[in-house]
Amino acid sequence: MRLLPVAALLVAVAACGPSDEVRRYKAPKDPTWRMIGAIVAAKDTTWFFKVAAPTDRIAAAQAEIHSFLRGLKVGESDVTWTLPAGWKEEQGGPARVATLKFGDRDPRLELTVSKLPGDGGGLPANVNRWREQLGLERAAEGDIAASIRKVGEAQVVDFIGPTRPTMGGGRPMAKPPPPERTGDSQYDQVRSMFSFERPPAWRENPQPERPKVFEFQADGALITFTIMAGESGGLAANIDRWRTQAGLEPLGEAGIGRSATPMKFVGADAWLVEAAGKDRAILGVIALSSEFSMFLKLDGTPSAVAAQRAVFTQVAQSFQMKGRHE
């Protein structure tokens, strides 16, 4: 069946650029990857602890990983740990201090330990380095701060992404130059296709990073509308991604009914998803199809999201697409 012109344009735009949402991964058994990373500051060095694996394996080992991180001891210039039962430590090289192997399945999970002098390049640079390893876009400092939780002496982040990450050491990645503004005419056409009731208090960023189509700020909350190609990883993967961002446990396919409510969005079947953690909350709409998928997302502190909840819901209900053919 031939795509309608409006759908063809949306698919073309959806295929451009990195995304905050989950994309497809070719291996059906491991559709998404999860990383738990920890940063510990000593007197003159910064230590990095990282474990990355398919989401199901990290979920089963999360309590064990957090228990290990809580046991880290910070000295004058080093960090020491007690090896849990069943874990095996292997010495690393100049960039990697050690590799800790654990788990009851082959291949065993690996937690890498590395260190760098001083602040190691800074917290934002290293968190964004890890995000990029997972195929995620770089985050603003405010978003990074909201994603961090304290586990013992460690600052811990927990991300889910579509790309199998590398297991390299702690070399910070240099900040890349701003992305080139390519395909603006296509994006302008897509933006003109949608109409909705925009609240006066929502301040628009007229040039959001691709593939975001719209971006607004409202009293500490960030509102984005994104289009991605295809089903973008599936409903459960996207829900779990938002839950992880909010500091909650992934639920998988069986948990869809616990965190998502069916609704209509731009005339299509969609889900209203809510993930409210201690320091961060997300309320969003996910509409998936085989051609392109749409994400309308409200992201911020729990109080900021609660304050915008009613307005956001009204905006979602008002979304329309010109030229749509049912």
C-alpha angles and dihedrals in degrees: 000000000000117000118245113246093252092051092046091055092048091051091050092052093042091058093058125097137345121307145215088220129078116271129200119279118204098226105083094200094054106032095162138024128220130204131193110195129181130193121198123186119214126179099281103000141054120222126209127203118185138172123179130178142128111311096250093056094049091048091055092048101038097102091049092049093049091048089055092048092050088056096057113123119208117213132179095289106350144055122227132192143188114240110236120231111282094019120121125205123213123186118244134206135258094302098035120054096193146338117225115201123198145148135082098258132077124273089040120224116262127215109193123208122201137156141202133193120263116351092339093237096314135285098273094050093051096044090050089048089057092045091053091050087060093048094256127136121253115271131222118251092253091054091047092053090051092052096054124094128183117241109178107305093339131096103220133197126187119197138173120205143160099246128079102241126227118248095224128140133263105289106140117234118238114245108263122230118263112283117261115256098240125162094021092148091057091048091049089054091050092048090052091054094066129070128183142151104272114202113233091233093059109099111208128221100213093200109042120177112269134293090027109102097191132017129182138174122214124175096319096325127109120217119193136174115202134179121204133183119259123344091323097224099319135274100284093049092051093046090050091048091056091044091053091050088054092050096255132130118264112250104193125207093322092059099055093099092052097058107021134065123198116245142148122262123181087345093303133108109267144159130239106218127195127189115172118180132173097270104012136039134188129196115181150154121233121193115178131189136160090253104043139340131218129213124190108184137185111195132177145085115333091254093049092049092046090052091052098038099099093042092047092051091052091050091050091051091049096053113120134170121218116226093021115154117200 
